[in-house]
Amino acid sequence: MNAATNWSPSVESPEKTAGFDVFKIRADFPILAVKVHGKPLVYLDNAATTQKPQAVIDALIHYYTSENANIHRGVHALSELATESFEQARVKIQRFLGAGDPGEIVFVRGATEAINLVAQTYGRIHAGSGDEIIISSLEHHSNIVPWQILCEQQGARLRVIPINDDGELLLEEFEKLLGPKTKFVAIAHVSNALGTINPVRKMIEMAHRRNVPVLVDGAQAAPHVLIDLQALDCDFYVFSGHKLYGPTGIGVLYGKRKLLEAMPPYQGGGDMISSVTFEKTLYNKLPYKFEAGTPDVSGAIALGAAIDYVSNIGLDRIAAHEDKLLAYATHALSSIPGLRLIGTAKAKAAVLSFVMENIHPHDIGTVLDQQGIAIRTGHHCAQPLMQRFGVEATARASFALYNTQEEVDALVAGIHKVQEVFA
Ligand SMILES: Cc1ncc(COP(=O)(O)O)c(C=O)c1O
């Protein structure tokens, strides 16, 4: 069955993005060939984590079969090789983001750790009693809780930018919140639960007019949106490797050099020092001051391979393919009776959240799973956002560069099946 029977032919097929062959791309991802419950896997849980291309898997295997050694401290050949590959990965990330220099790229475990790092270093020295930190209504818990902890520690106050019913931030309310007490703004580039692309450039300008620094949580943007840190001019930018076709356990904190220089270290240990005596420790230069202990060397190198992979295809092409897929899926799901989309912003990326009359999202997910279709159900680590929409949970399909129109059709057919089961 072609589930998208109401499909308008005026919208171009997702498979037909110029210079982009989705079927060729799929062949790069070995896991896409697996069967789930005897059915071909339809993987639509990409906002949680993406699948890995062979090039990333190969980078991990190559590292452990030919280069494995601890970095920065060794004089032997393997250690030098591993250090070189690790630092090359840093340069790839710097170029990918358009950062000024590799010293501004700090390897961390992921977006969560990066935000905690900034809250507990920059935040601890700048936010005091009565000061305010602004976040938004559509943040992931990772961009809420670290700021709450900081506010509790410092006696500061968390302020929240509201959204409209489409899931768009209200900029006039943001303007009103920005005031003499504001010490910091932390906002998502793209919402994980709604897909809204926030006007971060404009918001950074608004905050900078009042000399307030801005952290952008790019966990959901890095795989879908071209990032140019020089144009954005944000003070901090964070993302996780595993959502960008890289491995788990590795992520990135970008910070402007002058801010990172002035911040105290986050953790103490090896590699973050230049000298230690029992009386006093001098800290290492950037970015090592923030990289205490042995880092995820293989993860960083494989993230570099993921960035090569994505850059060779072109994020603009990837975004164009995903935009068409999202338009196709939005149209198809909107025509299903009893289904309500949550998150209908004009600017969206790769995420479709929905609820269905009298059917719990977990039941939707379970019936879809039986058909080999992987989606996510729950609060998506955004409970305040769920409360704003008056729901406890949603079902969320999220797309990546390897998803196809046929997979959207399978999702729509699967949802019809859900309706049959619960009729
Ligand atoms: C918008 C957003 N921020 C932060 C995170 C946290 O990422 P991680 O768990 O990789 O640290 C996520 C993960 O889903 C996210 O979607």
Ligand as a Chemical Component Dictionary entry (heavy atoms), coordinates in Angstrom:
data_LIG
# 
_chem_comp.id                   LIG 
_chem_comp.type                 NON-POLYMER 
_chem_comp.pdbx_formal_charge   0 
_chem_comp.three_letter_code    LIG 
# 
loop_
_chem_comp_atom.comp_id 
_chem_comp_atom.atom_id 
_chem_comp_atom.alt_atom_id 
_chem_comp_atom.type_symbol 
_chem_comp_atom.charge 
_chem_comp_atom.model_Cartn_x 
_chem_comp_atom.model_Cartn_y 
_chem_comp_atom.model_Cartn_z 
_chem_comp_atom.pdbx_ordinal 
LIG C1 C1 C 0 18.732 19.062 22.179 1  
LIG C2 C2 C 0 19.539 18.077 22.974 2  
LIG N1 N1 N 0 20.429 18.536 23.863 3  
LIG C3 C3 C 0 21.209 17.701 24.575 4  
LIG C4 C4 C 0 21.094 16.338 24.434 5  
LIG C5 C5 C 0 21.981 15.448 25.244 6  
LIG O1 O1 O 0 22.848 14.742 24.429 7  
LIG P1 P1 P 0 23.793 13.602 25.041 8  
LIG O2 O2 O 0 22.876 12.671 25.778 9  
LIG O3 O3 O 0 24.433 12.993 23.859 10 
LIG O4 O4 O 0 24.751 14.295 25.955 11 
LIG C6 C6 C 0 20.173 15.810 23.539 12 
LIG C7 C7 C 0 19.995 14.352 23.387 13 
LIG O5 O5 O 0 18.980 13.879 22.956 14 
LIG C8 C8 C 0 19.391 16.710 22.773 15 
LIG O6 O6 O 0 18.509 16.255 21.882 16 
# 
loop_
_chem_comp_bond.comp_id 
_chem_comp_bond.atom_id_1 
_chem_comp_bond.atom_id_2 
_chem_comp_bond.value_order 
_chem_comp_bond.pdbx_ordinal 
LIG C1 C2 SING 1  
LIG C2 N1 SING 2  
LIG C2 C8 DOUB 3  
LIG N1 C3 DOUB 4  
LIG C3 C4 SING 5  
LIG C4 C5 SING 6  
LIG C4 C6 DOUB 7  
LIG C5 O1 SING 8  
LIG O1 P1 SING 9  
LIG P1 O2 DOUB 10 
LIG P1 O3 SING 11 
LIG P1 O4 SING 12 
LIG C6 C7 SING 13 
LIG C6 C8 SING 14 
LIG C7 O5 DOUB 15 
LIG C8 O6 SING 16 
# 
